[in-house]
Amino acid sequence: MSGSTQDRVKALFIEKLDLKEEALTPVATLESLGLDSLDKIEFMFNIEDEFHIKLPDERVEIKTIQDISGIVERLVAEQKPAS
Protein backbone atom coordinates (compact mmCIF):
# COMPACT_ATOMS: atom_id res chain seq x y z
CA MET A 1 0.00 0.00 0.00
CA SER A 2 2.36 2.66 -1.17
CA GLY A 3 1.72 5.87 -3.03
CA SER A 4 -0.02 9.06 -2.08
CA THR A 5 -3.57 9.07 -0.86
CA GLN A 6 -4.67 10.78 -4.05
CA ASP A 7 -2.92 8.12 -6.17
CA ARG A 8 -4.65 5.37 -4.21
CA VAL A 9 -8.03 7.10 -4.58
CA LYS A 10 -7.44 7.39 -8.34
CA ALA A 11 -6.47 3.72 -8.53
CA LEU A 12 -9.77 2.81 -6.86
CA PHE A 13 -11.70 4.89 -9.42
CA ILE A 14 -9.88 3.07 -12.21
CA GLU A 15 -10.30 -0.39 -10.67
CA LYS A 16 -13.86 -0.16 -9.34
CA LEU A 17 -15.51 2.21 -11.82
CA ASP A 18 -13.41 1.59 -14.95
CA LEU A 19 -12.60 5.28 -15.36
CA LYS A 20 -9.70 6.63 -17.41
CA GLU A 21 -6.77 8.10 -15.49
CA GLU A 22 -6.77 11.25 -17.65
CA ALA A 23 -10.22 12.17 -16.31
CA LEU A 24 -9.11 11.87 -12.67
CA THR A 25 -7.80 15.34 -11.96
CA PRO A 26 -7.83 16.61 -8.34
CA VAL A 27 -10.70 18.99 -9.13
CA ALA A 28 -12.78 16.48 -11.12
CA THR A 29 -16.22 16.30 -9.54
CA LEU A 30 -17.90 13.00 -8.91
CA GLU A 31 -20.78 14.16 -11.12
CA SER A 32 -18.42 15.02 -13.99
CA LEU A 33 -17.04 11.48 -13.73
CA GLY A 34 -20.56 10.12 -14.25
CA LEU A 35 -21.23 8.84 -10.73
CA ASP A 36 -24.86 8.65 -9.73
CA SER A 37 -26.04 8.49 -6.11
CA LEU A 38 -25.65 4.71 -5.86
CA ASP A 39 -22.17 4.82 -7.45
CA LYS A 40 -21.11 7.43 -4.89
CA ILE A 41 -22.32 5.35 -1.95
CA GLU A 42 -20.66 2.19 -3.26
CA PHE A 43 -17.43 4.07 -3.93
CA MET A 44 -17.38 5.51 -0.41
CA PHE A 45 -17.64 1.95 0.94
CA ASN A 46 -14.64 1.06 -1.27
CA ILE A 47 -12.74 4.02 0.21
CA GLU A 48 -13.58 2.90 3.74
CA ASP A 49 -12.37 -0.64 3.01
CA GLU A 50 -9.17 0.48 1.26
CA PHE A 51 -8.08 2.91 3.98
CA HIS A 52 -9.65 1.16 7.01
CA ILE A 53 -11.59 4.27 8.04
CA LYS A 54 -15.21 5.26 8.65
CA LEU A 55 -16.36 8.23 6.59
CA PRO A 56 -18.84 10.64 8.17
CA ASP A 57 -22.46 10.13 7.20
CA GLU A 58 -22.86 13.69 5.95
CA ARG A 59 -20.93 13.71 2.70
CA VAL A 60 -22.03 17.02 1.25
CA GLU A 61 -18.46 18.34 1.37
CA ILE A 62 -17.23 15.47 -0.80
CA LYS A 63 -17.52 16.78 -4.32
CA THR A 64 -14.08 16.26 -5.92
CA ILE A 65 -11.22 13.77 -5.89
CA GLN A 66 -9.25 16.33 -3.90
CA ASP A 67 -12.05 16.43 -1.28
CA ILE A 68 -11.95 12.65 -0.94
CA SER A 69 -8.16 12.61 -0.58
CA GLY A 70 -8.20 15.37 2.04
CA ILE A 71 -10.87 13.69 4.16
CA VAL A 72 -9.14 10.31 3.93
CA GLU A 73 -5.80 11.83 4.98
CA ARG A 74 -7.42 13.57 7.95
CA LEU A 75 -9.26 10.44 9.11
CA VAL A 76 -6.18 8.23 8.73
CA ALA A 77 -4.11 10.75 10.72
CA GLU A 78 -6.77 10.86 13.46
CA GLN A 79 -6.61 7.07 13.80
CA LYS A 80 -2.87 6.96 14.39
CA PRO A 81 -2.03 6.64 18.08
CA ALA A 82 -0.46 9.71 19.65
CA SER A 83 3.24 9.28 20.22
C-alpha positions as CSV (number, residue, x, y, z in Angstrom):
1,M,0.0,0.0,0.0
2,S,2.4,2.7,-1.2
3,G,1.7,5.9,-3.0
4,S,0.0,9.1,-2.1
5,T,-3.6,9.1,-0.9
6,Q,-4.7,10.8,-4.0
7,D,-2.9,8.1,-6.2
8,R,-4.7,5.4,-4.2
9,V,-8.0,7.1,-4.6
10,K,-7.4,7.4,-8.3
11,A,-6.5,3.7,-8.5
12,L,-9.8,2.8,-6.9
13,F,-11.7,4.9,-9.4
14,I,-9.9,3.1,-12.2
15,E,-10.3,-0.4,-10.7
16,K,-13.9,-0.2,-9.3
17,L,-15.5,2.2,-11.8
18,D,-13.4,1.6,-14.9
19,L,-12.6,5.3,-15.4
20,K,-9.7,6.6,-17.4
21,E,-6.8,8.1,-15.5
22,E,-6.8,11.3,-17.7
23,A,-10.2,12.2,-16.3
24,L,-9.1,11.9,-12.7
25,T,-7.8,15.3,-12.0
26,P,-7.8,16.6,-8.3
27,V,-10.7,19.0,-9.1
28,A,-12.8,16.5,-11.1
29,T,-16.2,16.3,-9.5
30,L,-17.9,13.0,-8.9
31,E,-20.8,14.2,-11.1
32,S,-18.4,15.0,-14.0
33,L,-17.0,11.5,-13.7
34,G,-20.6,10.1,-14.2
35,L,-21.2,8.8,-10.7
36,D,-24.9,8.7,-9.7
37,S,-26.0,8.5,-6.1
38,L,-25.7,4.7,-5.9
39,D,-22.2,4.8,-7.4
40,K,-21.1,7.4,-4.9
41,I,-22.3,5.4,-2.0
42,E,-20.7,2.2,-3.3
43,F,-17.4,4.1,-3.9
44,M,-17.4,5.5,-0.4
45,F,-17.6,1.9,0.9
46,N,-14.6,1.1,-1.3
47,I,-12.7,4.0,0.2
48,E,-13.6,2.9,3.7
49,D,-12.4,-0.6,3.0
50,E,-9.2,0.5,1.3
51,F,-8.1,2.9,4.0
52,H,-9.6,1.2,7.0
53,I,-11.6,4.3,8.0
54,K,-15.2,5.3,8.6
55,L,-16.4,8.2,6.6
56,P,-18.8,10.6,8.2
57,D,-22.5,10.1,7.2
58,E,-22.9,13.7,6.0
59,R,-20.9,13.7,2.7
60,V,-22.0,17.0,1.3
61,E,-18.5,18.3,1.4
62,I,-17.2,15.5,-0.8
63,K,-17.5,16.8,-4.3
64,T,-14.1,16.3,-5.9
65,I,-11.2,13.8,-5.9
66,Q,-9.2,16.3,-3.9
67,D,-12.0,16.4,-1.3
68,I,-12.0,12.7,-0.9
69,S,-8.2,12.6,-0.6
70,G,-8.2,15.4,2.0
71,I,-10.9,13.7,4.2
72,V,-9.1,10.3,3.9
73,E,-5.8,11.8,5.0
74,R,-7.4,13.6,7.9
75,L,-9.3,10.4,9.1
76,V,-6.2,8.2,8.7
77,A,-4.1,10.8,10.7
78,E,-6.8,10.9,13.5
79,Q,-6.6,7.1,13.8
80,K,-2.9,7.0,14.4
81,P,-2.0,6.6,18.1
82,A,-0.5,9.7,19.6
83,S,3.2,9.3,20.2
